[in-house]
Protein backbone atom coordinates (compact mmCIF):
# COMPACT_ATOMS: atom_id res chain seq x y z
CA UNK A 1 0.00 0.00 0.00
CA UNK A 2 1.28 3.50 -0.88
CA UNK A 3 1.92 6.29 1.63
CA UNK A 4 -1.44 7.89 0.87
CA UNK A 5 -3.19 4.63 1.63
CA UNK A 6 -1.21 4.25 4.86
CA UNK A 7 -2.16 7.78 5.90
CA UNK A 8 -5.82 7.02 5.22
CA UNK A 9 -5.65 3.84 7.29
CA UNK A 10 -4.07 5.73 10.20
CA UNK A 11 -6.73 8.43 10.00
CA UNK A 12 -9.50 5.84 10.00
CA UNK A 13 -7.92 4.02 12.96
CA UNK A 14 -7.66 7.22 15.01
CA UNK A 15 -11.21 8.25 14.13
CA UNK A 16 -12.64 4.81 14.87
CA UNK A 17 -10.87 4.65 18.23
CA UNK A 18 -12.39 8.00 19.25
CA UNK A 19 -15.92 7.26 18.04
CA UNK A 20 -15.93 3.75 19.51
CA UNK A 21 -14.78 5.21 22.84
CA UNK A 22 -17.42 7.94 22.81
CA UNK A 23 -20.43 6.14 21.31
CA UNK A 24 -19.74 2.45 21.81
CA UNK A 25 -18.32 -0.15 19.46
CA UNK A 26 -21.52 -1.86 18.34
CA UNK A 27 -23.46 1.43 18.22
CA UNK A 28 -21.13 3.23 15.81
CA UNK A 29 -21.84 2.64 12.08
CA UNK A 30 -18.74 2.11 9.97
CA UNK A 31 -20.11 4.67 7.54
CA UNK A 32 -20.02 7.32 10.31
CA UNK A 33 -16.36 6.53 10.93
CA UNK A 34 -15.52 7.00 7.26
CA UNK A 35 -17.41 10.30 7.08
CA UNK A 36 -15.77 11.61 10.28
CA UNK A 37 -12.40 10.66 8.77
CA UNK A 38 -13.19 12.79 5.73
CA UNK A 39 -13.69 9.87 3.34
CA UNK A 40 -16.10 10.49 0.45
CA UNK A 41 -16.39 6.78 -0.26
CA UNK A 42 -18.98 5.43 2.18
CA UNK A 43 -17.31 2.01 2.03
CA UNK A 44 -13.81 3.32 2.81
CA UNK A 45 -13.61 1.55 6.19
CA UNK A 46 -14.62 -1.78 4.67
CA UNK A 47 -12.11 -1.26 1.85
CA UNK A 48 -9.19 -0.76 4.25
CA UNK A 49 -10.20 -3.10 7.10
CA UNK A 50 -12.91 -5.45 5.88
CA UNK A 51 -15.32 -5.48 8.82
CA UNK A 52 -15.87 -4.14 12.33
CA UNK A 53 -13.97 -6.95 14.08
CA UNK A 54 -10.91 -6.46 11.89
CA UNK A 55 -11.01 -2.71 12.53
CA UNK A 56 -11.22 -3.27 16.29
CA UNK A 57 -8.31 -5.72 16.17
CA UNK A 58 -6.23 -3.24 14.16
CA UNK A 59 -6.78 -0.52 16.75
CA UNK A 60 -5.74 -2.85 19.57
CA UNK A 61 -2.71 -4.12 17.66
CA UNK A 62 -1.44 -0.62 16.98
CA UNK A 63 -1.77 0.60 20.56
CA UNK A 64 -0.73 -2.66 22.20
CA UNK A 65 2.63 -2.75 20.44
CA UNK A 66 3.92 0.24 22.41
CA UNK A 67 2.64 -1.19 25.70
CA UNK A 68 4.09 -4.60 24.92
CA UNK A 69 7.57 -3.17 24.30
CA UNK A 70 7.54 -1.58 27.76
CA UNK A 71 6.12 -4.71 29.39
CA UNK A 72 8.78 -6.89 27.80
CA UNK A 73 11.55 -4.61 29.07
CA UNK A 74 10.08 -4.54 32.58
CA UNK A 75 9.66 -8.32 32.63
CA UNK A 76 13.21 -8.92 31.41
CA UNK A 77 14.51 -6.66 34.19
CA UNK A 78 12.51 -8.61 36.77
CA UNK A 79 13.94 -11.89 35.53
CA UNK A 80 17.49 -10.55 35.81
CA UNK A 81 16.84 -9.34 39.38
CA UNK A 82 15.13 -12.61 40.31
CA UNK A 83 12.34 -13.51 42.75
CA UNK A 84 9.65 -11.07 41.56
CA UNK A 85 6.86 -10.30 44.00
CA UNK A 86 3.16 -10.12 43.17
CA UNK A 87 3.29 -6.31 43.11
CA UNK A 88 6.18 -6.41 40.63
CA UNK A 89 4.13 -8.53 38.25
CA UNK A 90 1.02 -6.39 38.65
CA UNK A 91 3.09 -3.32 37.83
CA UNK A 92 4.09 -4.87 34.49
CA UNK A 93 0.42 -4.73 33.50
CA UNK A 94 -0.49 -1.34 34.94
CA UNK A 95 2.50 0.81 33.98
CA UNK A 96 2.58 -0.09 30.24
CA UNK A 97 -1.14 0.64 30.00
CA UNK A 98 -0.76 3.97 31.80
CA UNK A 99 1.30 5.38 28.90
CA UNK A 100 -2.01 5.80 27.04
CA UNK A 101 -3.14 8.47 29.50
CA UNK A 102 -1.81 11.07 27.06
CA UNK A 103 -4.21 13.70 25.80
CA UNK A 104 -6.04 12.89 22.53
CA UNK A 105 -5.42 9.20 23.07
CA UNK A 106 -8.73 7.32 23.24
CA UNK A 107 -7.32 3.82 23.69
CA UNK A 108 -8.21 3.48 27.38
CA UNK A 109 -11.90 4.47 27.06
CA UNK A 110 -12.07 2.41 23.85
CA UNK A 111 -10.76 -0.70 25.62
CA UNK A 112 -13.00 0.00 28.60
CA UNK A 113 -15.94 -0.06 26.16
CA UNK A 114 -14.58 -3.24 24.58
CA UNK A 115 -14.47 -5.09 27.90
CA UNK A 116 -17.98 -3.93 28.83
CA UNK A 117 -19.48 -4.87 25.46
CA UNK A 118 -17.66 -8.18 25.01
CA UNK A 119 -17.34 -9.25 28.64
CA UNK A 120 -13.54 -9.40 28.70
CA UNK A 121 -10.74 -10.39 26.35
CA UNK A 122 -11.80 -13.93 25.43
CA UNK A 123 -13.10 -12.86 22.02
CA UNK A 124 -9.59 -11.79 21.03
CA UNK A 125 -8.23 -15.17 22.12
CA UNK A 126 -10.89 -17.09 20.17
CA UNK A 127 -10.05 -15.07 17.08
CA UNK A 128 -6.42 -16.21 17.35
CA UNK A 129 -5.27 -12.66 17.98
CA UNK A 130 -1.64 -12.72 19.16
CA UNK A 131 -1.08 -9.31 20.77
CA UNK A 132 -3.56 -9.76 23.64
CA UNK A 133 -2.70 -11.88 25.44
CA UNK A 134 0.95 -11.63 24.39
CA UNK A 135 3.55 -14.28 25.18
CA UNK A 136 5.02 -11.91 27.77
CA UNK A 137 1.64 -11.36 29.42
CA UNK A 138 1.03 -15.11 29.43
CA UNK A 139 4.39 -15.71 31.13
CA UNK A 140 3.62 -13.06 33.76
CA UNK A 141 0.21 -14.57 34.45
CA UNK A 142 1.83 -17.99 34.85
CA UNK A 143 4.19 -16.56 37.46
CA UNK A 144 1.24 -14.95 39.24
CA UNK A 145 -0.51 -18.31 39.38
CA UNK A 146 2.57 -19.86 41.00
CA UNK A 147 2.80 -17.09 43.59
CA UNK A 148 -0.92 -17.52 44.34
CA UNK A 149 -0.79 -21.32 44.39
CA UNK A 150 -2.63 -21.50 47.74
CA UNK A 151 -5.75 -20.37 45.89
CA UNK A 152 -7.86 -22.57 43.62
CA UNK A 153 -7.45 -22.26 39.86
CA UNK A 154 -10.95 -20.79 39.50
CA UNK A 155 -10.29 -18.08 42.08
CA UNK A 156 -6.94 -17.19 40.52
CA UNK A 157 -8.41 -16.88 37.03
CA UNK A 158 -11.26 -14.64 38.21
CA UNK A 159 -8.95 -12.45 40.29
CA UNK A 160 -6.57 -12.03 37.37
CA UNK A 161 -9.51 -10.96 35.23
CA UNK A 162 -10.57 -8.51 37.94
CA UNK A 163 -7.04 -7.12 37.91
CA UNK A 164 -6.91 -6.76 34.11
CA UNK A 165 -10.34 -5.18 33.79
CA UNK A 166 -10.14 -3.15 37.00
CA UNK A 167 -6.91 -1.43 36.01
CA UNK A 168 -8.34 -0.63 32.58
CA UNK A 169 -11.55 0.96 33.85
CA UNK A 170 -9.68 2.88 36.57
CA UNK A 171 -7.09 4.32 34.17
CA UNK A 172 -9.89 5.25 31.74
CA UNK A 173 -11.61 7.10 34.59
CA UNK A 174 -8.40 8.96 35.42
CA UNK A 175 -8.10 10.00 31.79
CA UNK A 176 -11.72 11.22 31.69
CA UNK A 177 -11.10 13.34 34.80
CA UNK A 178 -7.95 14.87 33.33
CA UNK A 179 -9.62 15.47 29.95
CA UNK A 180 -12.43 17.39 31.67
CA UNK A 181 -9.91 19.84 33.08
CA UNK A 182 -10.36 18.63 36.65
CA UNK A 183 -7.53 17.50 38.90
CA UNK A 184 -6.99 14.15 40.53
CA UNK A 185 -6.71 14.20 44.34
CA UNK A 186 -3.07 13.06 44.11
CA UNK A 187 -0.35 13.27 41.45
CA UNK A 188 -1.06 10.87 38.59
CA UNK A 189 2.02 8.69 39.18
CA UNK A 190 0.98 8.35 42.84
CA UNK A 191 -2.49 7.17 41.79
CA UNK A 192 -0.97 4.67 39.36
CA UNK A 193 1.33 3.19 42.02
CA UNK A 194 -1.52 3.06 44.54
CA UNK A 195 -3.57 1.20 41.94
CA UNK A 196 -0.76 -1.37 41.72
CA UNK A 197 -0.81 -1.87 45.48
CA UNK A 198 -4.61 -2.07 45.59
CA UNK A 199 -4.73 -4.73 42.88
CA UNK A 200 -1.89 -6.64 44.56
CA UNK A 201 -3.85 -6.78 47.81
CA UNK A 202 -6.94 -7.98 45.97
CA UNK A 203 -5.08 -10.81 44.25
CA UNK A 204 -3.66 -12.10 47.53
CA UNK A 205 -6.72 -11.48 49.71
CA UNK A 206 -8.14 -14.36 51.80
CA UNK A 207 -10.90 -16.36 50.17
CA UNK A 208 -14.39 -15.57 51.45
CA UNK A 209 -16.52 -18.02 53.42
CA UNK A 210 -18.99 -18.52 50.55
CA UNK A 211 -16.18 -19.57 48.23
CA UNK A 212 -14.75 -21.92 50.83
CA UNK A 213 -18.16 -23.57 51.35
CA UNK A 214 -18.61 -24.00 47.59
CA UNK A 215 -15.15 -25.53 47.15
CA UNK A 216 -15.65 -27.84 50.12
CA UNK A 217 -19.00 -29.06 48.78
CA UNK A 218 -17.55 -29.57 45.32
CA UNK A 219 -14.54 -31.49 46.65
CA UNK A 220 -16.80 -33.68 48.78
CA UNK A 221 -19.02 -34.41 45.77
CA UNK A 222 -15.94 -35.28 43.73
CA UNK A 223 -14.63 -37.62 46.42
CA UNK A 224 -18.03 -39.31 46.66
CA UNK A 225 -18.15 -39.81 42.90
CA UNK A 226 -14.72 -41.45 42.91
CA UNK A 227 -15.81 -43.69 45.80
CA UNK A 228 -18.81 -44.85 43.76
CA UNK A 229 -16.56 -45.56 40.78
CA UNK A 230 -14.25 -47.59 43.02
CA UNK A 231 -17.17 -49.68 44.29
CA UNK A 232 -18.36 -50.25 40.72
CA UNK A 233 -15.00 -51.27 39.24
CA UNK A 234 -13.31 -52.70 42.31
CA UNK A 235 -9.55 -53.33 41.96
CA UNK A 236 -9.75 -52.80 38.18
CA UNK A 237 -10.78 -49.14 38.43
CA UNK A 238 -9.57 -47.53 35.13
CA UNK A 239 -9.63 -44.03 36.68
CA UNK A 240 -6.95 -44.89 39.27
CA UNK A 241 -4.87 -47.36 37.29
Secondary structure, 3 states (H helix, E strand, C coil): CCHHHHHHHHHHHHHHHHHHHHHCCCCCCHHHHHHHCCCCCCCHHHHHHCCHHHHHHHHHHHHHHHHHHHHHHHHHHHHHHCCCCHHHHHHHHHHHHHHHHCCCCCHHHHHHHHHHHHCCCHHHHHCCCCCCCCHHHHHHHHHHHHHCCCCCHHHHHHHHHHHHHHHHHHHHHHHHHHHCCCCCCCCHHHHHHHHHHHHHHHHHCCCCHHHHHHHHHHHHHHHHHHHHHHHHHHHHCCCCC
